[in-house]
């Protein structure tokens, strides 16, 4: 991997301790989402220290953007690889992720131990839930604007949203979305038309034989929202189906492998397993609370998987879920960035990934609808939702997400009084 820098100046070798502390500092400063995180890494390592050229940085970033996983974490692994090889990649990635994991772990413990028993906490979280829905709506627009271009991808996104709304499993949706776009490459229109007819017929058969309505639209079964109600919630949760550590690992790993187009794309995958599946272990309210908590932390947004894991399996569940969901981001660099850089030159692979991303945009759109249905349930919530969405469109600063969530919590408290 040392040859990856080509004829450029090799990056300075740092001790593993210094490398860890450098990326730990990045982790403590990782506010504002992936754009702000990537800008911070670029500023120090490319523009100031000139570890690699800006052109190479752009190529590296482009590779990670077409792969699943949080790009900022993958870039940390990449620079760690340049400095100290595979061990350096692990050390740099761990340093970046560790602050967010520790903060979310502590918040998860506090949430489950003390929960929302006080009226003030209930009011604050009630205000935050419509703001979380606004965050996801804004993410759908932002990701869709970058990833869904042209009538083919737009059609795939709409069909994926419709299929998801009607209860088709998300894995089937994204696989078919990718294959449909590959079939729609120039010169393959007949193949694409045949594929769409087959897919459409299969969906009609599925819907015609379906005996249960889709949960996202008509509710989530008998799960009681009171499970989130504080210290008593731990006892109530014990009566719910608790996933095994293997199930949590599988859920985290599959979500980590399917996060194309940004961290928000992980939401529908974890939401399916944790909230809407037959073995769900969280209520919709709990899921939204975890999203809200992750939005105020210096960490990649997918750190809310720690919260999901904690509610599913306690401390060990949080650790297992976090490792599983970040494993792909670490593995892509450890396996070999050069191999991946060559692979993404394949036009058919690009088409497959573009189709998958369009399908995921459809999935997130339905997740946004479900979150709106859950969190925007009163006139006050509608006002908070509208103001949060307006702020997210109007202001672009890296602190906007924590400010929106904090403002929504304050609004919840004010409206309560």
C-alpha positions in Angstrom: 0.0 0.0 0.0 2.9 2.3 0.4 3.1 2.5 -3.4 -0.3 4.1 -3.5 1.2 7.6 -3.3 3.0 7.0 -6.6 5.6 9.6 -7.3 4.3 12.0 -4.8 6.1 12.7 -1.5 5.5 9.9 0.9 3.5 10.9 4.0 5.5 11.4 7.2 5.5 8.3 9.4 4.1 9.0 12.8 4.2 6.8 15.8 1.1 4.8 16.4 0.5 6.9 19.5 0.7 10.2 17.7 -1.4 8.9 14.9 -4.1 7.8 17.3 -4.1 11.1 19.1 -4.3 13.0 15.8 -7.4 11.2 14.7 -8.8 11.2 18.2 -8.7 15.0 18.0 -10.5 14.8 14.7 -13.1 12.7 16.3 -13.7 15.2 19.1 -14.1 17.9 16.5 -16.3 15.9 14.1 -19.4 18.2 14.4 -21.7 19.0 11.5 -21.9 15.9 9.5 -19.8 14.3 6.7 -19.2 17.5 4.7 -17.7 19.3 7.7 -15.7 16.3 8.7 -14.2 15.8 5.3 -13.4 19.5 5.0 -11.5 19.3 8.4 -9.5 16.3 7.3 -8.6 17.9 3.9 -7.6 21.2 5.5 -5.1 19.7 7.8 -3.7 16.7 5.9 -3.9 17.9 2.3 -3.8 21.7 2.4 -1.6 22.3 5.4 0.6 19.2 5.7 0.5 18.2 2.0 0.3 14.5 2.7 -1.1 13.9 -0.8 -2.0 16.3 -3.6 -5.5 17.8 -3.8 -6.0 15.9 -7.1 -5.3 12.6 -5.5 -7.5 13.4 -2.5 -10.4 14.1 -4.8 -9.8 10.7 -6.6 -9.7 8.9 -3.2 -12.8 10.6 -2.0 -14.6 9.8 -5.3 -13.8 6.1 -4.7 -15.2 6.1 -1.2 -18.3 8.1 -2.3 -19.4 5.2 -4.6 -18.8 2.6 -1.8 -21.0 2.1 1.2 -20.0 3.5 4.6 -19.2 6.9 6.1 -16.7 8.6 3.9 -15.0 10.6 6.7 -14.2 7.4 8.6 -12.9 5.7 5.4 -10.6 8.7 4.7 -9.2 8.4 8.2 -8.5 4.8 7.6 -6.9 5.7 4.3 -4.5 8.3 5.8 -3.7 5.9 8.6 -2.8 3.3 6.0 -0.5 5.8 4.2 1.3 6.5 7.5 1.7 3.2 9.2 0.1 0.5 7.0 -2.8 -1.7 8.0 -2.2 -1.2 11.7 -2.1 2.5 11.2 -5.4 2.3 9.3 -7.1 0.6 12.2 -5.6 3.0 14.8 -6.6 6.1 12.8 -10.2 4.8 12.2 -10.6 3.9 15.9 -9.3 7.3 17.0 -11.9 9.0 14.8 -14.9 6.8 15.9 -14.1 6.5 19.6 -15.3 9.9 20.9 -18.7 9.5 19.3 -19.0 5.9 20.5 -18.2 6.8 24.1 -20.6 9.7 24.1 -23.4 7.7 22.5 -22.8 4.7 24.9 -23.1 7.0 27.9 -26.3 8.6 26.5 -27.8 5.2 25.7 -27.1 4.0 29.3 -28.7 7.2 30.7 -31.6 6.9 28.4 -32.4 3.4 29.4 -31.6 3.8 33.0 -33.5 7.1 33.6 -35.4 7.6 30.3 -38.1 10.1 29.9 -39.8 10.0 33.2 -39.6 13.7 34.0 -42.1 16.0 32.3 -39.3 18.2 31.1 -37.5 15.4 29.3 -40.8 14.2 27.7 -41.4 17.8 26.5 -37.9 18.1 25.1 -37.9 14.9 23.2 -41.4 15.6 21.9 -40.0 18.8 20.4 -37.0 17.0 19.0 -39.0 14.3 17.1 -40.4 16.6 14.4 -36.9 18.1 14.0 -35.5 14.6 13.3 -38.2 14.1 10.7 -37.1 17.4 9.1 -33.5 16.2 9.1 -34.4 13.1 7.2 -36.6 15.0 4.7 -33.7 17.3 4.0 -31.3 14.4 3.6 -33.6 12.8 1.0 -33.5 16.0 -1.1 -29.8 16.5 -0.7 -28.8 12.9 -1.5 -31.4 12.6 -4.3 -30.1 15.8 -5.8 -26.6 14.4 -6.1 -27.5 10.8 -6.9 -30.7 10.8 -8.8 -30.1 12.4 -12.2 -32.0 11.5 -15.4 -35.4 9.9 -15.9 -34.1 6.4 -15.4 -32.7 6.9 -11.9 -35.7 9.0 -11.0 -38.1 6.3 -12.1 -36.1 3.7 -10.1 -36.3 5.9 -7.0 -40.0 6.3 -7.3 -40.6 2.6 -7.9 -38.3 1.7 -5.0 -40.3 4.1 -2.7 -43.6 2.6 -3.9 -42.4 -1.0 -3.4 -41.1 -0.2 0.1 -44.3 1.5 1.0 -46.2 -1.6 0.1 -44.0 -3.9 2.1 -41.4 -5.3 -0.3 -38.3 -6.3 1.6 -35.5 -3.6 1.3 -32.9 -6.1 0.1 -35.1 -7.1 -2.9 -35.7 -3.4 -3.6 -32.1 -2.4 -3.8 -30.9 -5.5 -5.7 -33.6 -5.0 -8.3 -32.9 -1.3 -8.5 -29.2 -1.9 -9.3 -30.0 -4.6 -11.8 -32.7 -2.5 -13.5 -30.2 0.4 -14.0 -27.5 -1.9 -15.4 -30.1 -3.3 -17.9 -31.0 0.3 -18.9 -27.5 1.1 -20.2 -27.4 2.4 -23.8 -28.3 -0.4 -26.2 -30.1 -2.5 -23.6 -33.5 -0.8 -23.6 -35.3 -4.0 -24.6 -33.6 -5.9 -21.8 -34.6 -3.1 -19.4 -38.2 -3.2 -20.5 -38.4 -6.9 -20.1 -36.7 -6.7 -16.6 -39.2 -4.0 -15.5 -42.1 -6.1 -16.7 -40.8 -9.1 -14.8 -40.3 -6.9 -11.7 -43.7 -5.4 -12.1 -45.4 -8.7 -12.4 -43.6 -10.0 -9.4 -44.6 -7.0 -7.3 -48.3 -7.4 -8.4 -48.2 -11.1 -7.3 -46.6 -10.1 -4.0 -49.2 -7.4 -3.3 -52.1 -9.7 -4.4 -51.1 -12.4 -2.1 -50.1 -10.2 0.9 -52.3 -10.8 3.9 -50.9 -8.2 6.3 -50.8 -4.4 5.6 -47.3 -2.8 5.6 -46.3 -1.8 9.2 -44.8 1.5 8.4 -48.2 2.8 7.2 -50.7 1.2 9.6 -48.7 0.9 12.8 -46.0 -1.2 14.3 -48.0 -3.9 16.0 -48.4 -4.2 19.8 -45.1 -2.5 20.7 -45.9 0.0 23.5 -44.4 3.5 23.5 -44.3 3.2 27.2 -41.2 1.1 26.8 -39.3 4.3 26.5 -40.7 5.7 29.7 -37.6 5.7 31.9 -36.4 3.3 34.6 -39.6 1.3 34.2 -38.6 0.9 30.5 -35.9 -1.6 31.3 -38.4 -3.9 32.9 -40.9 -3.4 30.1 -38.2 -4.0 27.5 -37.4 -7.4 29.1 -40.9 -8.5 28.0 -40.1 -7.7 24.4 -38.2 -10.0 22.0 -34.5 -9.3 22.5 -32.3 -10.0 19.6 -29.3 -12.3 19.9 -25.8 -10.8 19.6 -25.5 -12.7 16.3 -28.7 -11.0 15.1 -27.4 -7.6 16.1 -24.1 -8.4 14.3 -26.0 -9.3 11.1 -28.1 -6.2 11.3 -25.2 -3.9 11.8 -23.1 -5.6 9.1 -25.8 -5.6 6.5 -26.6 -1.9 7.3 -22.9 -1.0 7.0 -22.7 -2.7 3.6 -25.7 -0.9 2.3 -25.1 2.7 3.2 -24.7 4.1 -0.3 -24.8 7.9 -0.7 -24.3 9.1 2.8 -24.9 8.3 6.5 -28.6 8.9 6.3 -29.0 6.0 4.0 -28.5 3.6 7.0 -31.8 4.7 8.6 -34.2 2.5 6.7 -32.1 -0.6 7.1 -31.7 -0.3 10.9 -35.3 0.9 11.1 -36.5 -2.2 9.3 -34.7 -4.6 11.7 -35.1 -2.7 15.0 -38.7 -1.3 14.6 -40.7 -2.9 11.8 -39.5 -6.5 11.6 -41.2 -9.5 13.3 -38.5 -9.5 16.0 -38.3 -5.7 16.5 -36.9 -4.5 19.8 -37.5 -0.8 19.6 -40.5 1.5 19.3 -40.6 4.2 16.6 -40.2 6.9 19.3 -37.1 5.2 20.7 -35.6 5.1 17.2 -36.2 8.8 16.7 -34.7 9.6 20.0 -31.5 7.7 19.0 -31.4 9.7 15.8 -31.8 12.9 17.8 -29.0 12.1 20.2 -26.6 11.2 17.3 -27.3 14.6 15.7 -25.8 16.5 18.7 -22.6 14.4 18.9 -19.2 14.9 17.2 -19.4 11.7 15.2 -20.6 10.1 12.0 -24.4 10.0 12.1 -24.4 6.2 11.9 -23.1 6.2 15.5 -26.8 6.0 16.4 -26.3 2.3 15.7 -24.6 2.2 19.2 -28.0 3.3 20.7 -29.9 0.7 18.6 -27.5 -2.0 19.8 -27.7 -0.9 23.4 -31.5 -1.1 23.5 -31.3 -4.5 21.8 -28.5 -6.1 23.9 -27.2 -3.8 26.5 -23.6 -2.8 26.7 -22.4 -5.8 24.7 -25.1 -5.3 22.1 -23.9 -1.7 21.7 -20.3 -2.8 21.2 -21.2 -5.6 18.8 -23.6 -3.4 16.7 -21.0 -0.6 16.5 -18.2 -2.9 15.4 -20.4 -4.5 12.8 -21.7 -1.3 11.2 -18.2 0.2 10.9 -16.5 -3.0 9.8 -17.1 -2.4 6.1 -15.7 1.1 6.3 -12.5 -0.2 7.8 -12.3 -3.3 5.6 -12.4 -1.5 2.2 -9.1 0.2 3.0 -7.6 -2.9 4.7 -8.5 -5.1 1.8 -6.8 -2.8 -0.6 -7.7 0.6 -1.9 -5.9 0.1 -5.2 -8.0 -2.9 -6.1 -11.2 -0.9 -5.3 -9.9 2.1 -7.3 -9.5 -0.2 -10.3 -12.9 -1.8 -9.7 -14.9 1.4 -9.8 -13.6 2.1 -13.3 -16.0 -0.6 -14.5 -18.9 1.1 -16.1 -21.3 -1.7 -15.3 -20.4 -1.5 -11.7 -20.9 2.3 -11.8 -24.4 1.7 -13.2 -25.2 -1.0 -10.6 -24.1 1.4 -7.8 -26.0 4.3 -9.3 -29.1 2.2 -9.4 -28.7 0.9 -5.9 -28.2 4.5 -4.7 -31.4 5.6 -6.4 -33.2 2.7 -4.8 -31.9 3.7 -1.4 -33.1 7.3 -1.9 -36.6 5.8 -2.4 -36.1 3.8 0.9 -35.1 6.9 2.8 -38.1 8.8 1.4 -40.4 6.2 2.9 -38.4 6.3 6.2 -39.0 10.0 6.2 -42.7 9.5 5.8 -42.8 7.0 8.6 -40.9 9.4 10.9 -43.3 12.3 10.0 -46.2 10.0 10.8 -44.7 9.2 14.2 -43.3 12.6 15.2 -45.4 15.2 13.6 -48.7 14.6 15.4 -49.9 17.9 16.7 -50.1 21.6 15.6 -47.0 22.4 17.7 -45.1 19.6 16.1 -46.1 20.8 12.6 -44.7 24.3 13.5 -41.4 22.8 14.8 -41.1 20.6 11.7 -41.6 23.5 9.4 -39.2 25.8 11.2 -36.6 23.0 11.4 -36.9 22.3 7.7 -36.6 26.0 6.8 -33.5 26.3 8.9 -31.9 23.3 7.3 -32.5 24.8 3.9 -31.5 28.3 4.8 -28.3 27.7 6.8 -25.4 25.6 5.6 -22.9 25.9 8.6 -21.5 22.8 10.2 -23.3 23.5 13.5 -26.7 23.7 12.0 -27.8 20.1 12.9 -27.0 20.4 16.7 -28.6 23.9 16.6 -31.8 22.6 15.0 -32.1 19.8 17.5 -31.3 22.0 20.4 -33.7 24.6 19.3 -36.4 22.0 18.8 -35.9 20.7 22.3 -36.1 24.2 23.7 -39.3 24.8 21.6 -40.8 21.6 23.2 -40.1 23.0 26.6 -41.5 26.4 25.8 -44.7 25.0 24.2 -45.2 22.7 27.3 -45.2 25.7 29.6 
